[in-house]
Amino acid sequence: MSLFKVENLSIQFGGLKAVNNVSFEVEENAIFSIIGPNGSGKTTIFNLINGIYKPDSGRILLNGEDLVGSRPDRVAQKGIARTFQNIELFTNATVMDNLMLGRHIHMKTGVWSGVTATLFGRRSRAAKEEVKNREFVEQIVDFLDLQSVRDKFVANLAYGKRKLVELGRALALEPTVLLLDEPSAGMNTEEKEDLNIWIKDIQEIYKTTILLIEHDMNMIMGISDRILAINQGEMIFEGVPHEVQRHPEVIKAYLGEE
């Protein structure tokens, strides 16, 4: 059985079928990419997966469990994290603060434990939990080479660094499945090359299954195990990179060639 599966997923906004009967399966520890022109429904699929939208029909299965109807926080608790096209960070907080927010689903102590942490310092359960989660975040800082900006406010970072911080916050959830929505948008060539390496390392080191939306075809073809091409909310073709790249309907719809 596939780790992640979408079955006959559909949603309509007014008279527009944003996603129409889309199905695909993703094997564990694979990189599965979704491509298509702007407005084709790619981000809508992500919004359905992580619970922002509820589909009109279809199922979204993680390890055989249907996630349809779950709130975004419950979807995150079940093991799905994501980044966004438009960066969603607390700009008036530091990089470390933003990364620590990604650990919230792993924190077991409550308000009273926080009070005891203040009173009794490192002896308290809350303090020990804080140290453990901070150690995990420090590993992400090292992994994404964020040491030089770890204590800086996000508002003062360049766009490419902000994208990495958002990626790091998603990793901090320790997801089973990571949704990356145009992670290279706004990055320069060098940053994109580094991002390619990090995505492959996330797959190999963190053993994370990745769903990727991306317009950079060099990235898509270079790191994807399988690719789904969609247009106007409907599936065109799914296959390995070289099959997708040569498919006439994909070329026509996505690359704009006849």
DOGUMAR-301337 format. One record per residue (C-alpha): y, z, x; residue in one letter. Coordinates in steps of 0.2 Angstrom, whole numbers, plus 5000, padded with zeros to 4 digits. Layout:
<sites>
YZXA ...
</sites>
This chain:
<sites>
500050005000M 501749965006S 502950105011L 504350035000F 504249914985K 505449834973V 504649764957E 505649644945N 507249724948L 508649674936S 510449724931I 511749644921Q 513649684921F 514349614904G 513749434904G 513349424923L 511649444929K 512049524946A 510149544951V 508849454941N 507049494943N 507049524962V 505449594970S 504949624988F 503849744998E 504249825015V 502949885027E 503150055036E 504250045052N 504749865048A 506549785048I 506749695032F 508349595030S 509249525014I 510349375016I 511449275005G 513249215002P 514549334996N 514349394978G 512449354979S 511949524974G 511449604991K 512449764990T 512049784971T 510249794977I 510649934989F 511650024975N 510150014964L 509050074977I 510050234982N 510450274963G 512250224962I 511750104948Y 510250114936K 509349954934P 509149874917D 507249844921S 506149854936G 505449984948R 505950054965I 504450134974L 504450244989L 502650294994N 502150254976G 503450364968E 504750274956D 506550324961L 507350234946V 508450364937G 508650484952S 510350534957R 510950474974P 510750654981D 508950654975R 508650484983V 509350554999A 508150704998Q 506650594996K 507050505012G 508250355009I 509950355018A 511250215019R 512850155027T 514150055017F 515249895019Q 516750005018N 516550155029I 516350315020E 516850455032L 517950605031F 519350535042T 520250705044N 518650785051A 517950765069T 516450655073V 515350815075M 515950875058D 515450705050N 513750705058L 513350885053M 513650835035L 512150725037G 511150875039R 511550955022H 509950915014I 508951005028H 509951165027M 509051305017K 510251445018T 511651475005G 513251565004V 512651735006W 511751685022S 513351615028G 514251775026V 512851865036T 513051735049A 514851795051T 514451975051L 512951975062F 513151815073G 511751725080R 510451845074R 510651785056S 509451655048R 511051545044A 511651555062A 509851505069K 509851355056E 511551305062E 511051295080V 509451195076K 510351065066N 511751055079R 510451025092E 509750875081F 511550805079V 511850825098E 510350705101Q 511150575089I 512750595099V 511850555115D 510750415107F 512350325100L 513350365116D 514650455106L 514950595119Q 516750535123S 517250555105V 516250695098R 517650815095D 518950685090K 519550655072F 518850505064V 520550445059A 520950415078N 519350305082L 519250115083A 518350035069Y 516849995079G 516650185084K 516850225065R 515450115061K 514350205074L 514850375067V 514250315050E 512650255057L 512450425065G 512750525050R 511450425040A 510250455055L 510650645053A 509750645037L 508050595046E 507750455033P 506150375030T 507050215025V 508750175031L 509850055022L 511149965033L 512549865024D 513349745036E 513349865051P 514049745063S 515649695052A 517249715062G 516349735078M 516649635094N 515349535103T 514849685115E 514749805101E 513649695091K 512449675106E 512349865108D 512049885089L 510549765090N 509849875104I 510150035093W 509349965078I 507849915087K 507750085095D 507950165078I 506450075072Q 505450115088E 506050285093I 506450365076Y 505050265067K 506250225053T 505950085041T 507549985040I 508349875026L 509749765033L 511149665025I 512049565038E 513049405039H 512749385058D 511349265058M 510949285076N 510649465073M 509649435058I 508549305066M 508349415082G 507849585075I 507049555058S 505249565054D 505449475037R 506949405028I 507349385009L 508649255005A 509549274988I 510849184978N 511749224962Q 510649374960G 508949274961E 507649264975M 507649094985I 506349124998F 505549265008E 504649245025G 504749275043V 506349225052P 505949045058H 505249005040E 506849065032V 507948975044Q 507148815041R 506948825022H 508048695013P 508648804999E 509148935011V 510148815021I 510948745006K 511448914998A 511749025013Y 512248905027L 513248785015G 512348635021E 511548495010E 
</sites>
